[in-house]
Amino acid sequence: MPTPVPATDTQLRQLADRGAQTWSDNVLRDFDRHWRTGQATDALLSEVPADHRDAMTDQFAQFLEGWHDQLITVVDRYRGPIADQAWAVLAARNPRPTDHDLHDVAAADQLAAWAVAATCAHQESAAKIEGIGESIKAFPELVGSLAGMRASLEAQFEHLREELAERIARTSRIRALIDTHPERDALLAAIGADLWTAQAAAADQLAELAGSESDLHRALRSIFDGPADDEQMEENLAVFSAHLPAAVDTSAALGAHLETLAERMIGYFCNPVV
């Protein structure tokens, strides 16, 4: 029997790459087997009332695909570091693996799996993958609490939309009356342009609140319809911080202009220009 020859760095690198790819394939396959089955969905939603289960099943399917995308991101991010670190583990092993070890496919696979499991990158990725699983398990509880939050937030949106629309409509009616007044230009000068500027700003904000493809609505869907990591959640909250206070301030400003309009009108008609 030939004397075993220590494996070359190239051979160990190939083995490490194979181990990292096997790890990647196993992670994705295990996710499918554990979560993407009808039995898994039924088990997770077993305590949901029957009249809500169909709707939640559809929601869970979307929710699950979002986490599957997150899983793919984790796998793509760690496959390279796992391969690099596994190669270092194999190269440092004493005794060094031999060509006989690598020619035995089953033994080589076990050796690659051992090296992968010994890496820091594998441990980090395992923690993230476990976190994904825990987030999926929490779906029934999460969707129940989010439903109330979403209803409350959408009610606030609707109130703000109605308030803006009503104030814009009042401003338009005032403008139409002014346009038919015999002394239109003088009346406009007395009122000033602030009201129309405020109306235009309010119309822009109303369009943002009502637009289903707006940044605001995309952020809303991201928060309630799919998983978001800390960075994504921060981005979504930044959208709310940018848009909602601006819409509230714009509505308040237009309301204030409408309230002072009466004083200006009274002043104009009670103190006519001689």
JOBEL-V74789 format. One record per residue. N is the residue number from 1. RES is the residue in three letters. SS is DSSP state (alpha for helix, beta for strand, coil for the rest). NEAR is the number of other ideal C-beta (glycine too) atoms within 8 Angstrom. Layout:
N_RES_SS_NEAR / N_RES_SS_NEAR
//
This chain:
1_MET_coil_2 / 2_PRO_coil_4 / 3_THR_coil_4 / 4_PRO_coil_8 / 5_VAL_coil_7 / 6_PRO_beta_8 / 7_ALA_coil_13 / 8_THR_coil_6 / 9_ASP_alpha_7 / 10_THR_alpha_6 / 11_GLN_alpha_10 / 12_LEU_alpha_13 / 13_ARG_alpha_9 / 14_GLN_alpha_8 / 15_LEU_alpha_17 / 16_ALA_alpha_17 / 17_ASP_alpha_10 / 18_ARG_alpha_11 / 19_GLY_alpha_16 / 20_ALA_alpha_14 / 21_GLN_alpha_9 / 22_THR_alpha_12 / 23_TRP_alpha_13 / 24_SER_alpha_10 / 25_ASP_alpha_8 / 26_ASN_alpha_8 / 27_VAL_alpha_12 / 28_LEU_alpha_11 / 29_ARG_alpha_8 / 30_ASP_alpha_8 / 31_PHE_alpha_11 / 32_ASP_alpha_9 / 33_ARG_alpha_8 / 34_HIS_alpha_8 / 35_TRP_alpha_10 / 36_ARG_coil_9 / 37_THR_coil_8 / 38_GLY_alpha_5 / 39_GLN_alpha_6 / 40_ALA_alpha_10 / 41_THR_alpha_11 / 42_ASP_alpha_8 / 43_ALA_alpha_7 / 44_LEU_alpha_11 / 45_LEU_coil_12 / 46_SER_coil_6 / 47_GLU_coil_4 / 48_VAL_coil_9 / 49_PRO_coil_5 / 50_ALA_alpha_5 / 51_ASP_alpha_4 / 52_HIS_alpha_8 / 53_ARG_alpha_10 / 54_ASP_alpha_6 / 55_ALA_alpha_7 / 56_MET_alpha_12 / 57_THR_alpha_10 / 58_ASP_alpha_8 / 59_GLN_alpha_10 / 60_PHE_alpha_13 / 61_ALA_alpha_9 / 62_GLN_alpha_10 / 63_PHE_alpha_14 / 64_LEU_alpha_11 / 65_GLU_alpha_8 / 66_GLY_alpha_11 / 67_TRP_alpha_12 / 68_HIS_alpha_10 / 69_ASP_alpha_8 / 70_GLN_alpha_11 / 71_LEU_alpha_13 / 72_ILE_alpha_9 / 73_THR_alpha_8 / 74_VAL_alpha_12 / 75_VAL_alpha_12 / 76_ASP_alpha_7 / 77_ARG_alpha_8 / 78_TYR_alpha_12 / 79_ARG_alpha_12 / 80_GLY_alpha_7 / 81_PRO_alpha_10 / 82_ILE_alpha_16 / 83_ALA_alpha_12 / 84_ASP_alpha_10 / 85_GLN_alpha_12 / 86_ALA_alpha_16 / 87_TRP_alpha_15 / 88_ALA_alpha_8 / 89_VAL_alpha_12 / 90_LEU_alpha_14 / 91_ALA_alpha_9 / 92_ALA_alpha_6 / 93_ARG_coil_9 / 94_ASN_coil_4 / 95_PRO_coil_5 / 96_ARG_coil_8 / 97_PRO_coil_12 / 98_THR_beta_11 / 99_ASP_alpha_10 / 100_HIS_alpha_7 / 101_ASP_alpha_12 / 102_LEU_alpha_11 / 103_HIS_alpha_7 / 104_ASP_coil_8 / 105_VAL_alpha_6 / 106_ALA_alpha_6 / 107_ALA_alpha_8 / 108_ALA_alpha_13 / 109_ASP_alpha_11 / 110_GLN_alpha_8 / 111_LEU_alpha_12 / 112_ALA_alpha_14 / 113_ALA_alpha_11 / 114_TRP_alpha_8 / 115_ALA_alpha_16 / 116_VAL_alpha_15 / 117_ALA_alpha_7 / 118_ALA_coil_8 / 119_THR_coil_13 / 120_CYS_alpha_6 / 121_ALA_alpha_11 / 122_HIS_alpha_14 / 123_GLN_alpha_8 / 124_GLU_alpha_9 / 125_SER_alpha_14 / 126_ALA_alpha_8 / 127_ALA_alpha_8 / 128_LYS_alpha_9 / 129_ILE_alpha_11 / 130_GLU_alpha_8 / 131_GLY_alpha_8 / 132_ILE_alpha_12 / 133_GLY_alpha_10 / 134_GLU_alpha_8 / 135_SER_alpha_10 / 136_ILE_alpha_12 / 137_LYS_alpha_7 / 138_ALA_coil_8 / 139_PHE_alpha_11 / 140_PRO_alpha_11 / 141_GLU_alpha_7 / 142_LEU_alpha_8 / 143_VAL_alpha_12 / 144_GLY_alpha_8 / 145_SER_alpha_8 / 146_LEU_alpha_9 / 147_ALA_alpha_8 / 148_GLY_alpha_8 / 149_MET_alpha_9 / 150_ARG_alpha_10 / 151_ALA_alpha_8 / 152_SER_alpha_8 / 153_LEU_alpha_9 / 154_GLU_alpha_8 / 155_ALA_alpha_8 / 156_GLN_alpha_8 / 157_PHE_alpha_9 / 158_GLU_alpha_8 / 159_HIS_alpha_8 / 160_LEU_alpha_12 / 161_ARG_alpha_11 / 162_GLU_alpha_8 / 163_GLU_alpha_10 / 164_LEU_alpha_16 / 165_ALA_alpha_9 / 166_GLU_alpha_8 / 167_ARG_alpha_13 / 168_ILE_alpha_13 / 169_ALA_alpha_8 / 170_ARG_alpha_9 / 171_THR_alpha_16 / 172_SER_alpha_9 / 173_ARG_alpha_8 / 174_ILE_alpha_11 / 175_ARG_alpha_10 / 176_ALA_alpha_8 / 177_LEU_alpha_8 / 178_ILE_alpha_11 / 179_ASP_alpha_7 / 180_THR_coil_6 / 181_HIS_coil_8 / 182_PRO_coil_3 / 183_GLU_coil_6 / 184_ARG_alpha_10 / 185_ASP_alpha_6 / 186_ALA_alpha_9 / 187_LEU_alpha_11 / 188_LEU_alpha_8 / 189_ALA_alpha_7 / 190_ALA_alpha_9 / 191_ILE_alpha_11 / 192_GLY_coil_7 / 193_ALA_coil_5 / 194_ASP_alpha_7 / 195_LEU_alpha_13 / 196_TRP_alpha_9 / 197_THR_alpha_8 / 198_ALA_alpha_13 / 199_GLN_alpha_13 / 200_ALA_alpha_8 / 201_ALA_alpha_11 / 202_ALA_alpha_16 / 203_ALA_alpha_9 / 204_ASP_alpha_9 / 205_GLN_alpha_13 / 206_LEU_alpha_12 / 207_ALA_alpha_8 / 208_GLU_alpha_12 / 209_LEU_alpha_13 / 210_ALA_alpha_7 / 211_GLY_coil_9 / 212_SER_coil_5 / 213_GLU_coil_5 / 214_SER_coil_9 / 215_ASP_alpha_8 / 216_LEU_alpha_13 / 217_HIS_alpha_10 / 218_ARG_alpha_10 / 219_ALA_alpha_13 / 220_LEU_alpha_10 / 221_ARG_alpha_9 / 222_SER_alpha_11 / 223_ILE_alpha_9 / 224_PHE_alpha_8 / 225_ASP_alpha_9 / 226_GLY_coil_8 / 227_PRO_coil_8 / 228_ALA_coil_8 / 229_ASP_coil_7 / 230_ASP_alpha_5 / 231_GLU_alpha_6 / 232_GLN_alpha_9 / 233_MET_alpha_10 / 234_GLU_alpha_8 / 235_GLU_alpha_9 / 236_ASN_alpha_12 / 237_LEU_alpha_9 / 238_ALA_alpha_8 / 239_VAL_alpha_12 / 240_PHE_alpha_10 / 241_SER_alpha_8 / 242_ALA_alpha_7 / 243_HIS_alpha_11 / 244_LEU_alpha_8 / 245_PRO_alpha_8 / 246_ALA_alpha_9 / 247_ALA_alpha_13 / 248_VAL_alpha_9 / 249_ASP_alpha_8 / 250_THR_alpha_14 / 251_SER_alpha_14 / 252_ALA_alpha_8 / 253_ALA_alpha_11 / 254_LEU_alpha_16 / 255_GLY_alpha_10 / 256_ALA_alpha_8 / 257_HIS_alpha_12 / 258_LEU_alpha_12 / 259_GLU_alpha_7 / 260_THR_alpha_8 / 261_LEU_alpha_11 / 262_ALA_alpha_7 / 263_GLU_alpha_7 / 264_ARG_alpha_11 / 265_MET_alpha_9 / 266_ILE_alpha_8 / 267_GLY_alpha_9 / 268_TYR_alpha_12 / 269_PHE_alpha_7 / 270_CYS_alpha_6 / 271_ASN_coil_6 / 272_PRO_coil_6 / 273_VAL_coil_4 / 274_VAL_coil_2
//
